[in-house]
Amino acid sequence: MTKYTDLFDEVLPEVPGVPQDLAANAIRNTVIEFCQGSWCWRYIMDPAPVLAGLNTYELDPPPGAEVAQVLLVSVDGKEIHPIGQSDLVARLPLWATERGEVKYFLTDDPAQVILAPVPVRKIAGGLVVTAALQPTRASTTFPTWIWSRYFDALADGAKARLLAMPKKPWTSPELFTLYRGRFDAAMGGAKAESHRGLTRAPQRTTSYH
Protein backbone atom coordinates (compact mmCIF):
# COMPACT_ATOMS: atom_id res chain seq x y z
CA MET A 1 0.00 0.00 0.00
CA THR A 2 1.04 3.61 -0.61
CA LYS A 3 0.35 6.55 1.69
CA TYR A 4 -1.21 9.68 0.24
CA THR A 5 1.65 11.62 1.77
CA ASP A 6 4.05 9.75 -0.52
CA LEU A 7 2.97 12.14 -3.29
CA PHE A 8 4.10 15.21 -1.34
CA ASP A 9 7.46 15.46 -3.13
CA GLU A 10 5.67 15.74 -6.46
CA VAL A 11 2.82 18.01 -5.36
CA LEU A 12 4.11 20.44 -2.73
CA PRO A 13 6.81 22.24 -4.80
CA GLU A 14 4.08 23.54 -7.15
CA VAL A 15 1.91 24.88 -4.33
CA PRO A 16 4.30 26.64 -1.93
CA GLY A 17 2.82 27.37 1.46
CA VAL A 18 0.01 24.83 1.34
CA PRO A 19 -0.47 23.03 4.70
CA GLN A 20 0.39 19.35 4.56
CA ASP A 21 -2.99 18.23 5.89
CA LEU A 22 -4.70 20.18 3.10
CA ALA A 23 -2.37 18.65 0.53
CA ALA A 24 -3.02 15.13 1.85
CA ASN A 25 -6.76 15.68 1.61
CA ALA A 26 -6.43 16.95 -1.96
CA ILE A 27 -4.39 13.90 -2.90
CA ARG A 28 -6.92 11.54 -1.31
CA ASN A 29 -9.83 13.24 -3.09
CA THR A 30 -7.93 13.06 -6.36
CA VAL A 31 -7.30 9.33 -6.03
CA ILE A 32 -10.96 8.78 -5.18
CA GLU A 33 -12.08 10.83 -8.18
CA PHE A 34 -9.68 9.04 -10.49
CA CYS A 35 -10.83 5.59 -9.38
CA GLN A 36 -14.47 6.64 -9.59
CA GLY A 37 -14.08 8.16 -13.03
CA SER A 38 -11.83 5.53 -14.60
CA TRP A 39 -12.95 2.19 -13.08
CA CYS A 40 -9.26 1.33 -13.01
CA TRP A 41 -9.50 -0.58 -9.72
CA ARG A 42 -11.51 -3.64 -10.69
CA TYR A 43 -12.21 -6.27 -8.06
CA ILE A 44 -13.99 -9.62 -8.18
CA MET A 45 -15.99 -10.25 -5.02
CA ASP A 46 -15.85 -13.69 -3.43
CA PRO A 47 -18.72 -15.89 -4.71
CA ALA A 48 -21.78 -15.54 -2.49
CA PRO A 49 -24.77 -17.83 -2.12
CA VAL A 50 -27.99 -16.97 -3.88
CA LEU A 51 -30.96 -17.63 -1.58
CA ALA A 52 -34.47 -18.47 -2.70
CA GLY A 53 -36.81 -15.57 -1.97
CA LEU A 54 -34.02 -13.03 -1.36
CA ASN A 55 -33.32 -10.44 -4.06
CA THR A 56 -31.06 -7.90 -2.30
CA TYR A 57 -27.38 -8.65 -1.60
CA GLU A 58 -24.91 -6.42 0.21
CA LEU A 59 -21.46 -6.15 -1.35
CA ASP A 60 -18.29 -6.66 0.67
CA PRO A 61 -15.33 -4.66 -0.67
CA PRO A 62 -11.92 -4.93 1.02
CA PRO A 63 -11.18 -2.76 4.08
CA GLY A 64 -10.51 0.89 3.22
CA ALA A 65 -12.42 0.65 -0.06
CA GLU A 66 -15.98 1.14 -1.22
CA VAL A 67 -17.82 0.25 -4.40
CA ALA A 68 -17.79 2.98 -7.02
CA GLN A 69 -19.70 1.03 -9.66
CA VAL A 70 -20.96 -2.52 -10.15
CA LEU A 71 -19.59 -3.62 -13.51
CA LEU A 72 -20.55 -7.26 -14.04
CA VAL A 73 -22.88 -9.67 -12.25
CA SER A 74 -23.28 -13.37 -12.90
CA VAL A 75 -25.72 -15.82 -11.35
CA ASP A 76 -25.05 -19.54 -11.58
CA GLY A 77 -22.26 -18.88 -14.08
CA LYS A 78 -24.40 -16.78 -16.42
CA GLU A 79 -23.94 -13.04 -16.85
CA ILE A 80 -27.12 -11.08 -16.16
CA HIS A 81 -27.96 -7.64 -17.47
CA PRO A 82 -28.04 -4.25 -15.70
CA ILE A 83 -31.34 -2.43 -15.97
CA GLY A 84 -32.97 0.73 -14.66
CA GLN A 85 -36.02 0.46 -12.44
CA SER A 86 -38.40 2.11 -14.91
CA ASP A 87 -37.34 -0.27 -17.68
CA LEU A 88 -37.58 -3.21 -15.30
CA VAL A 89 -41.12 -2.26 -14.26
CA ALA A 90 -42.10 -2.08 -17.93
CA ARG A 91 -40.77 -5.59 -18.54
CA LEU A 92 -41.61 -7.22 -15.20
CA PRO A 93 -44.24 -5.20 -13.33
CA LEU A 94 -44.10 -7.56 -10.33
CA TRP A 95 -40.30 -7.94 -10.33
CA ALA A 96 -39.97 -7.17 -6.58
CA THR A 97 -42.15 -10.12 -5.56
CA GLU A 98 -42.38 -12.39 -8.58
CA ARG A 99 -40.04 -15.38 -8.44
CA GLY A 100 -38.18 -16.86 -11.38
CA GLU A 101 -34.80 -17.37 -13.00
CA VAL A 102 -32.75 -14.21 -12.47
CA LYS A 103 -32.26 -12.13 -15.60
CA TYR A 104 -31.46 -8.59 -14.43
CA PHE A 105 -29.78 -6.60 -11.68
CA LEU A 106 -30.23 -3.07 -10.33
CA THR A 107 -27.59 -0.99 -8.55
CA ASP A 108 -29.28 2.20 -7.41
CA ASP A 109 -27.12 1.86 -4.28
CA PRO A 110 -23.57 0.83 -5.27
CA ALA A 111 -23.18 -0.97 -1.94
CA GLN A 112 -25.68 -3.64 -3.00
CA VAL A 113 -27.15 -5.46 -5.97
CA ILE A 114 -30.82 -6.28 -6.42
CA LEU A 115 -31.68 -9.32 -8.52
CA ALA A 116 -34.79 -9.56 -10.65
CA PRO A 117 -36.98 -11.43 -10.62
CA VAL A 118 -36.65 -12.77 -7.06
CA PRO A 119 -34.50 -15.92 -7.09
CA VAL A 120 -36.61 -19.05 -7.08
CA ARG A 121 -33.89 -21.42 -5.86
CA LYS A 122 -30.79 -21.56 -3.70
CA ILE A 123 -27.45 -21.58 -5.54
CA ALA A 124 -24.32 -22.15 -3.45
CA GLY A 125 -21.64 -19.63 -4.51
CA GLY A 126 -23.92 -18.59 -7.33
CA LEU A 127 -23.50 -14.81 -7.17
CA VAL A 128 -20.28 -13.30 -8.52
CA VAL A 129 -19.88 -9.53 -8.77
CA THR A 130 -17.12 -7.55 -10.44
CA ALA A 131 -16.99 -3.99 -9.14
CA ALA A 132 -14.95 -0.86 -9.60
CA LEU A 133 -13.62 0.29 -6.23
CA GLN A 134 -12.46 3.59 -4.80
CA PRO A 135 -10.77 4.44 -1.49
CA THR A 136 -12.98 5.59 1.35
CA ARG A 137 -12.82 9.18 2.62
CA ALA A 138 -11.29 7.88 5.85
CA SER A 139 -8.50 5.93 4.14
CA THR A 140 -4.84 6.81 4.61
CA THR A 141 -3.43 4.52 1.91
CA PHE A 142 -4.32 3.18 -1.52
CA PRO A 143 -3.00 0.34 -3.70
CA THR A 144 0.60 0.85 -4.77
CA TRP A 145 -0.06 -0.32 -8.31
CA ILE A 146 -2.42 2.65 -8.82
CA TRP A 147 0.31 4.98 -7.54
CA SER A 148 2.89 3.39 -9.86
CA ARG A 149 0.72 3.30 -12.96
CA TYR A 150 -1.00 6.69 -12.68
CA PHE A 151 1.55 8.66 -10.67
CA ASP A 152 1.73 11.67 -12.99
CA ALA A 153 -2.05 11.91 -13.41
CA LEU A 154 -2.66 11.75 -9.67
CA ALA A 155 -0.05 14.42 -8.99
CA ASP A 156 -1.57 16.63 -11.70
CA GLY A 157 -5.05 16.21 -10.27
CA ALA A 158 -3.97 17.02 -6.72
CA LYS A 159 -2.11 20.13 -7.85
CA ALA A 160 -5.13 21.25 -9.87
CA ARG A 161 -7.38 20.95 -6.81
CA LEU A 162 -5.05 23.08 -4.72
CA LEU A 163 -4.29 25.65 -7.41
CA ALA A 164 -8.03 26.21 -7.94
CA MET A 165 -8.56 27.33 -4.35
CA PRO A 166 -9.40 31.06 -4.38
CA LYS A 167 -7.37 33.78 -2.68
CA LYS A 168 -4.49 31.59 -1.53
CA PRO A 169 -0.77 32.30 -1.94
CA TRP A 170 -0.58 29.33 -4.30
CA THR A 171 -3.72 30.10 -6.35
CA SER A 172 -3.08 29.93 -10.10
CA PRO A 173 -5.94 29.68 -12.61
CA GLU A 174 -3.47 29.20 -15.45
CA LEU A 175 -1.69 26.25 -13.87
CA PHE A 176 -5.02 24.82 -12.74
CA THR A 177 -6.18 24.69 -16.36
CA LEU A 178 -2.96 22.96 -17.40
CA TYR A 179 -2.94 20.31 -14.69
CA ARG A 180 -6.69 19.68 -14.75
CA GLY A 181 -6.54 19.11 -18.49
CA ARG A 182 -3.79 16.53 -18.05
CA PHE A 183 -5.70 14.80 -15.25
CA ASP A 184 -8.95 14.62 -17.21
CA ALA A 185 -7.15 13.23 -20.25
CA ALA A 186 -5.44 10.53 -18.21
CA MET A 187 -8.68 9.60 -16.45
CA GLY A 188 -10.48 9.33 -19.80
CA GLY A 189 -7.74 7.11 -21.18
CA ALA A 190 -7.88 4.87 -18.13
CA LYS A 191 -11.69 4.61 -18.48
CA ALA A 192 -11.34 3.51 -22.10
CA GLU A 193 -8.77 0.93 -21.04
CA SER A 194 -11.10 -0.34 -18.33
CA HIS A 195 -13.92 -0.79 -20.84
CA ARG A 196 -11.60 -2.89 -22.99
CA GLY A 197 -10.53 -4.86 -19.94
CA LEU A 198 -14.10 -5.83 -19.16
CA THR A 199 -14.10 -8.00 -22.28
CA ARG A 200 -11.31 -10.04 -20.68
CA ALA A 201 -11.01 -11.65 -17.26
CA PRO A 202 -11.16 -8.80 -14.69
CA GLN A 203 -8.24 -8.16 -12.38
CA ARG A 204 -8.42 -9.44 -8.79
CA THR A 205 -6.75 -7.13 -6.34
CA THR A 206 -5.90 -7.79 -2.72
CA SER A 207 -7.67 -6.28 0.25
CA TYR A 208 -5.93 -3.39 1.95
CA HIS A 209 -6.05 -1.67 5.32
Secondary structure, 3 states (H helix, E strand, C coil): CEEHHHHHHHHHHHCCCCCHHHHHHHHHHHHHHHHHHHCCCEEECCCEEECCCCCEEECCCCCCEEEEEEEEEEECCEECEECCHHHHHHHCCCCCCCEECCCEEECCCCCEEEEECEECCCEEEEEEEEEEEEECCCCCEECHHHHHHCHHHHHHHHHHHHHCCCCCCCCCHHHHHHHHHHHHHHHHHHHHHHHHHCCCCCCCCCCCC
